[in-house]
Amino acid sequence: MNKSVFKILKDLGLIRLFTGILLLRLPFDFLSAVLKANILESFIRLSEQGNSADLLRTFGIFLLLSVLLFGYNVSIWATVSIKADMLLQKKLREKLLNNMLSRTGTGMEKYSPGDWVTRLNNDVDRVNDYLTTPINFMHVAIASFNMLLSSVVLVILNSRLYLLTILVTVPFFILSSVVIIKKIPLYRKKAQESYADYTNWIVPIIESSDAINVFEGEEIVLKKIEEASKTIMKENVKAHTLTAWSSFFNIISGNLGYLLLLLFGNSMMGTGINDYAELAKITQYRGEIMKSIMCVNAGLNGMKGNVSSAKRLEEVFTEEK
């Protein structure tokens, strides 16, 4: 977790709450992976044996377990997580408003009205997005846990396939999640600052439209708004472009892994893999690793974009009044 976000949560007294939610939600993806891998293997074996009675009974057991597992997951997200989401936004906005009310006139003038509005709305929303909105910190932590345990299982079942997965995945992951997205926070920060400029010019239009018309200042005001809008768009496009390249390399990594599996899978039969049912089970865990890696990558992209807002809020909170 970014240190600015952690400090904000600590100041708001919400660290324990979010840790508890994370621990409750953490095992879901891995338990779901185990369930899917075993149900796939069982169905293939029973189908090959032509055992329709056991197949139906097995289907009923797995259906019940799936309902219980997803019911548990939904209950956490629908109750605890939503309440925590609302509580975070409420406390964060209250803290920012109290900071504004405790300032002197000189302290308030340090930031423009548009900058205050941007911090109170957009930046608060982005900090909340960093923690809860899919796919960000909460999902990155869950996906990392799933990736770790699925990797352990795959090493036990077939270390050759795990090594092949790592060799294909890690270079692309470093390229997309470390190198490419490094400048995203800078572009997002510039976009937020431009949004504040945009808001600064919107306020006079609302409050002083008559004066603008009398002195024929429409062209000047509209030109300033256009310049701010273009800057916002340019910085966001730069960030989105980096995100797109990151996603591209993730897709290449996933497809290349399946291609190599097709090429080398036949040589594993009878040695590292006994039959088709076992191959399907092992491939399921490999798929979970790839899915988790892509989730982590997407989450890091989102978190990188939202970190700038946390730093902007921390800047306000840490100033001497």
C-alpha positions as CSV (number, residue, x, y, z in Angstrom):
1,M,0.0,0.0,0.0
2,N,1.2,3.5,-0.8
3,K,2.5,5.3,2.3
4,S,0.3,8.4,1.6
5,V,-2.8,6.2,1.5
6,F,-1.7,4.3,4.6
7,K,-1.2,7.5,6.5
8,I,-4.6,8.8,5.5
9,L,-6.3,5.6,6.7
10,K,-4.3,5.7,9.9
11,D,-5.3,9.3,10.6
12,L,-8.9,8.4,9.9
13,G,-8.8,5.4,12.3
14,L,-9.8,2.9,9.5
15,I,-6.7,0.7,9.2
16,R,-8.2,-2.1,11.4
17,L,-11.5,-2.0,9.5
18,F,-9.9,-2.3,6.1
19,T,-7.5,-5.0,7.3
20,G,-10.4,-7.1,8.6
21,I,-12.3,-6.8,5.3
22,L,-9.2,-7.8,3.4
23,L,-8.6,-10.8,5.6
24,L,-12.2,-11.9,5.2
25,R,-12.1,-11.6,1.4
26,L,-8.5,-12.8,0.9
27,P,-9.1,-16.6,0.4
28,F,-12.1,-16.4,-2.0
29,D,-10.2,-16.5,-5.3
30,F,-8.0,-19.4,-4.3
31,L,-10.9,-21.4,-2.9
32,S,-12.7,-20.7,-6.1
33,A,-9.7,-21.9,-8.1
34,V,-9.5,-25.1,-6.1
35,L,-13.2,-25.8,-6.6
36,K,-13.0,-25.2,-10.4
37,A,-9.9,-27.3,-10.9
38,N,-11.2,-30.3,-9.0
39,I,-14.7,-30.1,-10.5
40,L,-13.1,-30.1,-14.0
41,E,-10.9,-33.1,-13.2
42,S,-13.8,-35.0,-11.5
43,F,-16.2,-34.4,-14.4
44,I,-13.6,-35.6,-17.0
45,R,-12.8,-38.8,-15.1
46,L,-16.5,-39.7,-14.4
47,S,-17.4,-39.0,-18.0
48,E,-14.6,-41.2,-19.3
49,Q,-15.9,-44.0,-17.0
50,G,-19.5,-43.4,-18.1
51,N,-20.5,-43.2,-14.4
52,S,-23.7,-41.0,-14.7
53,A,-24.9,-41.6,-11.1
54,D,-21.7,-40.4,-9.5
55,L,-21.5,-37.6,-12.1
56,L,-24.9,-36.2,-11.0
57,R,-24.0,-36.5,-7.3
58,T,-20.7,-34.9,-7.8
59,F,-22.3,-32.0,-9.7
60,G,-24.8,-31.5,-6.8
61,I,-21.9,-31.3,-4.3
62,F,-19.9,-28.9,-6.3
63,L,-23.0,-26.8,-7.0
64,L,-23.7,-26.5,-3.2
65,L,-20.1,-25.6,-2.5
66,S,-20.2,-22.9,-5.2
67,V,-23.4,-21.4,-3.9
68,L,-21.9,-21.3,-0.3
69,L,-18.6,-19.8,-1.5
70,F,-20.2,-17.1,-3.7
71,G,-22.8,-16.4,-1.0
72,Y,-20.0,-15.8,1.5
73,N,-18.2,-13.5,-1.0
74,V,-21.3,-11.5,-1.9
75,S,-22.3,-11.0,1.8
76,I,-18.8,-9.5,2.5
77,W,-18.9,-7.1,-0.5
78,A,-22.6,-6.2,-0.2
79,T,-22.4,-5.4,3.5
80,V,-19.1,-4.7,5.1
81,S,-17.2,-3.4,2.0
82,I,-19.9,-1.0,0.9
83,K,-20.2,0.4,4.5
84,A,-16.5,0.8,4.7
85,D,-16.5,2.5,1.3
86,M,-19.1,5.1,2.4
87,L,-17.4,5.6,5.8
88,L,-14.0,6.3,4.1
89,Q,-15.5,9.0,1.9
90,K,-17.5,10.5,4.7
91,K,-14.5,10.7,7.1
92,L,-12.1,11.9,4.4
93,R,-14.4,14.8,3.3
94,E,-15.1,15.7,6.9
95,K,-11.4,15.9,7.6
96,L,-10.8,18.0,4.6
97,L,-13.7,20.4,5.4
98,N,-12.5,20.7,9.0
99,N,-9.0,21.5,7.7
100,M,-10.5,24.2,5.4
101,L,-12.7,25.8,8.2
102,S,-9.7,25.9,10.6
103,R,-7.6,27.9,8.2
104,T,-7.1,31.7,8.2
105,G,-7.8,33.7,5.1
106,T,-4.2,33.5,4.0
107,G,-4.2,29.7,4.5
108,M,-7.3,29.4,2.3
109,E,-5.7,31.6,-0.4
110,K,-2.8,29.2,-0.8
111,Y,-5.1,27.1,-3.1
112,S,-7.5,28.4,-5.7
113,P,-11.3,27.7,-5.3
114,G,-11.0,25.3,-8.2
115,D,-8.2,23.5,-6.5
116,W,-10.2,23.1,-3.2
117,V,-13.2,21.8,-5.1
118,T,-11.0,19.3,-7.0
119,R,-9.4,18.0,-3.8
120,L,-12.8,17.8,-2.1
121,N,-14.4,15.8,-4.9
122,N,-12.1,14.2,-7.4
123,D,-9.2,13.5,-5.1
124,V,-11.4,12.0,-2.4
125,D,-13.0,9.8,-5.0
126,R,-9.7,8.7,-6.3
127,V,-8.4,7.7,-2.9
128,N,-11.5,5.7,-2.4
129,D,-10.9,4.1,-5.8
130,Y,-7.4,3.2,-4.8
131,L,-8.7,1.0,-2.0
132,T,-12.0,-0.5,-3.1
133,T,-13.2,0.2,-6.6
134,P,-12.3,-2.7,-9.0
135,I,-9.6,-3.3,-9.8
136,N,-7.3,-1.7,-7.2
137,F,-5.6,-2.3,-3.9
138,M,-8.2,-4.7,-2.4
139,H,-8.2,-6.9,-5.6
140,V,-4.5,-6.7,-6.1
141,A,-3.9,-8.1,-2.6
142,I,-6.5,-10.9,-3.2
143,A,-5.0,-11.7,-6.6
144,S,-1.5,-11.8,-5.2
145,F,-2.6,-14.2,-2.5
146,N,-4.3,-16.4,-5.1
147,M,-1.2,-16.3,-7.3
148,L,1.0,-17.4,-4.5
149,L,-1.1,-20.4,-3.4
150,S,-1.8,-21.4,-7.0
151,S,1.9,-21.3,-7.7
152,V,2.6,-23.6,-4.7
153,V,0.0,-26.1,-6.0
154,L,1.3,-26.0,-9.5
155,V,4.9,-26.5,-8.4
156,I,3.7,-29.6,-6.5
157,L,1.6,-30.9,-9.4
158,N,4.0,-30.1,-12.3
159,S,7.1,-28.0,-11.7
160,R,8.0,-28.0,-15.4
161,L,4.8,-26.3,-16.4
162,Y,5.3,-23.8,-13.5
163,L,8.8,-23.0,-14.7
164,L,7.5,-22.5,-18.2
165,T,4.8,-20.2,-16.9
166,I,7.3,-18.1,-15.0
167,L,9.7,-17.8,-17.9
168,V,6.9,-16.6,-20.2
169,T,5.2,-14.3,-17.7
170,V,7.8,-12.5,-15.5
171,P,9.7,-10.6,-18.3
172,F,6.4,-9.2,-19.6
173,F,5.1,-8.5,-16.1
174,I,8.2,-6.4,-15.3
175,L,7.9,-4.6,-18.6
176,S,4.2,-3.8,-18.3
177,S,3.9,-3.3,-14.5
178,V,7.2,-1.5,-13.7
179,V,8.7,0.1,-16.7
180,I,5.7,1.2,-18.8
181,I,3.4,2.5,-16.1
182,K,6.1,4.5,-14.2
183,K,5.0,7.9,-15.6
184,I,1.2,7.4,-15.0
185,P,1.2,9.2,-11.6
186,L,2.8,12.2,-13.2
187,Y,0.3,12.4,-16.0
188,R,-2.6,12.0,-13.6
189,K,-1.3,14.7,-11.3
190,K,-1.0,17.1,-14.2
191,A,-4.6,16.2,-15.3
192,Q,-5.9,16.9,-11.7
193,E,-4.1,20.3,-11.6
194,S,-5.6,21.2,-15.0
195,Y,-9.0,20.2,-13.8
196,A,-8.6,22.7,-10.9
197,D,-7.8,25.4,-13.5
198,Y,-10.9,24.3,-15.5
199,T,-13.0,24.7,-12.4
200,N,-11.6,28.1,-11.7
201,W,-12.9,29.4,-15.0
202,I,-16.3,27.7,-14.6
203,V,-17.1,29.5,-11.4
204,P,-17.0,33.0,-12.9
205,I,-19.4,31.9,-15.7
206,I,-21.9,30.7,-13.1
207,E,-21.5,33.6,-10.7
208,S,-20.7,36.5,-13.0
209,S,-22.2,35.7,-16.4
210,D,-23.9,39.1,-16.7
211,A,-20.6,40.9,-16.1
212,I,-18.8,38.7,-18.7
213,N,-21.5,39.5,-21.2
214,V,-21.4,43.2,-20.5
215,F,-17.6,43.5,-21.0
216,E,-17.7,41.0,-23.9
217,G,-15.4,38.6,-22.2
218,E,-17.0,35.4,-23.5
219,E,-14.2,34.7,-26.0
220,I,-11.5,35.1,-23.3
221,V,-13.3,32.8,-20.8
222,L,-14.2,30.2,-23.3
223,K,-10.6,30.1,-24.6
224,K,-9.2,29.6,-21.1
225,I,-11.7,26.8,-20.6
226,E,-10.8,25.2,-23.9
227,E,-7.1,25.3,-23.0
228,A,-7.7,23.7,-19.6
229,S,-9.9,21.0,-21.2
230,K,-7.3,20.2,-23.8
231,T,-4.6,19.9,-21.2
232,I,-6.8,17.5,-19.1
233,M,-7.5,15.4,-22.2
234,K,-3.8,15.3,-23.3
235,E,-2.6,14.2,-19.9
236,N,-5.3,11.6,-19.5
237,V,-4.6,10.3,-23.1
238,K,-0.9,9.8,-22.2
239,A,-1.9,7.8,-19.1
240,H,-4.4,5.7,-21.0
241,T,-1.9,5.0,-23.7
242,L,0.6,3.6,-21.2
243,T,-2.2,1.5,-19.7
244,A,-3.1,0.2,-23.2
245,W,0.5,-0.8,-23.9
246,S,0.7,-2.5,-20.5
247,S,-2.5,-4.5,-21.3
248,F,-1.1,-5.4,-24.7
249,F,2.0,-7.0,-23.2
250,N,-0.1,-8.9,-20.7
251,I,-2.2,-10.4,-23.5
252,I,0.9,-11.3,-25.4
253,S,2.2,-13.1,-22.3
254,G,-1.0,-15.0,-21.8
255,N,-1.3,-16.1,-25.4
256,L,2.3,-17.1,-25.7
257,G,2.0,-19.2,-22.5
258,Y,-0.9,-21.2,-24.1
259,L,1.0,-21.6,-27.3
260,L,4.0,-23.1,-25.5
261,L,1.6,-25.3,-23.5
262,L,0.2,-26.7,-26.8
263,L,3.8,-27.3,-28.1
264,F,5.2,-28.9,-25.0
265,G,2.1,-30.4,-23.5
266,N,2.3,-33.6,-25.5
267,S,5.8,-34.3,-24.3
268,M,4.6,-34.1,-20.7
269,M,2.0,-36.8,-21.2
270,G,3.0,-40.0,-19.5
271,T,5.9,-38.4,-17.6
272,G,4.9,-35.3,-15.7
273,I,1.2,-35.7,-16.5
274,N,-0.7,-39.0,-16.4
275,D,-3.9,-38.3,-18.4
276,Y,-6.1,-35.6,-19.9
277,A,-8.0,-35.0,-16.6
278,E,-4.8,-34.2,-14.8
279,L,-3.7,-31.9,-17.6
280,A,-7.0,-30.0,-17.4
281,K,-6.6,-29.6,-13.6
282,I,-3.0,-28.4,-13.9
283,T,-3.9,-26.0,-16.7
284,Q,-6.7,-24.6,-14.5
285,Y,-4.1,-23.6,-11.8
286,R,-1.9,-22.1,-14.5
287,G,-4.8,-20.1,-15.7
288,E,-5.4,-18.8,-12.2
289,I,-1.8,-17.6,-12.0
290,M,-2.1,-15.8,-15.3
291,K,-5.5,-14.3,-14.3
292,S,-4.0,-13.1,-11.0
293,I,-1.0,-11.6,-12.8
294,M,-3.2,-9.7,-15.1
295,C,-5.4,-8.5,-12.2
296,V,-2.3,-7.3,-10.3
297,N,-1.1,-5.5,-13.4
298,A,-4.5,-3.8,-14.0
299,G,-4.7,-2.9,-10.3
300,L,-1.2,-1.4,-10.3
301,N,-2.2,0.7,-13.3
302,G,-5.2,2.0,-11.4
303,M,-3.4,2.5,-8.2
304,K,-0.6,4.5,-9.9
305,G,-3.2,6.8,-11.3
306,N,-4.8,7.4,-7.9
307,V,-1.7,7.8,-5.8
308,S,-1.3,11.4,-7.0
309,S,-4.7,12.3,-5.4
310,A,-3.6,10.7,-2.1
311,K,-0.5,12.9,-2.1
312,R,-2.5,16.0,-2.9
313,L,-4.7,15.4,0.1
314,E,-1.8,14.5,2.4
315,E,-0.2,17.8,1.3
316,V,-3.2,19.7,2.7
317,F,-3.3,17.7,5.9
318,T,0.3,18.0,6.8
319,E,0.6,21.8,6.3
320,E,1.1,24.0,9.3
321,K,-2.1,25.9,9.9
